[in-house]
Amino acid sequence: MNSDNNILYRLLKLFPVQTLRENFLVKTKTQNSIINEIVQKYQPEEIYNFSYNFFNYTRQHIYFFINDNKNLNLFESPLLSSVPLFKNNKTDSEITQFYFYNTTYSVIIVADGDNFSRENIDFKVPMKITITKNYLRLEFTIIEKNISAYINTSNRIINFSKTIDEKYILLKLKSESPKFKELNPYDLNRGIKYLWKNDIIDSPFVKWKKSRSTSTEAMDEEFTLKEQYPELFDEIIYAPLKRTIFNIRNGDKYSYNHFISEPSEGEISFTTFAKNKDAKENVIDQILTNN
């Protein structure tokens, strides 16, 4: 269940099958057979390097925090000493640190009839930390809640806990890196609202903060808020935004149809695979440039 090949198989499952097919010389066609062939044919180091080079294709939760320490020379050592560092790159404007953190899911595997067993399922999960003079950025690969998607079995799998998650990593960062004790969110409201005002995005579901309450507006089917309720948009655009879904109006240009953001908390989520390597950065750069 947790052999080296099993863990590499789960790692490759975090990437879109088309990306695997295009970057490995494989002859098989189905996702499971492609991944099994890659694991058998390629060395682990080649698979880890692929995961590093094509990280932007994965589904991700991204967190931005304020960096009050403007001197990048303070961050040359790894921020997470308890997680093995895979790559460390530095330029004049930013430092990037790439990790694979280990996490274990405790599951119940239900076989035919009433037979069941408890198992631990291990993962190596890619994540990236970027430090600039203005912000700290953490990018976590999303693992599906349905763990059976990563295990080649027909049995039903019930997940009930895991050892390490995003919250745990953030707590470790605070405890291991005194420079980031507070981790105050980097507010993204201005950049998000710029895109919204300029019709680059619109929202089918909005949550915003009023002076004494929080309101939501959920649109029917294919409708979006600004297009249908411009007067309400004029009110919302001056309020702090909470968790909101944004459709990208020219999705083909950015290779995403939508993203989720909680701008006041500095959070962005891409819950679908990217279609190209630059898709994620195209969206984020638009937000940060106008923030």
Secondary structure, DSSP 8 states (H G I E B T S, - for coil): ---HHHHHHHHHTTS-HHHHHHHS-----SHHHHHHHHHHHS-HHHHHHHHHHTGGGS-EEEEEEE-----GGGG-S-S-TTS-EEEEEE-SSEEEEEEEEEEEEEEEEE-STT-EEEEEEEEEEEEEEEEESSEEEEEEE---S-GGGGS--SSEEEEEEES--HHHHHHHHHHH-GGGSS--B---HHHHHHHHHTTSEEEEEEEEE-SS-EEEEE--TT--HHHH-HHHHHHHTTS-B-SEEEEETTHHHHT-SEEEEEGGGTEEEE-S--SSTTHHHHHHHHHHHT-
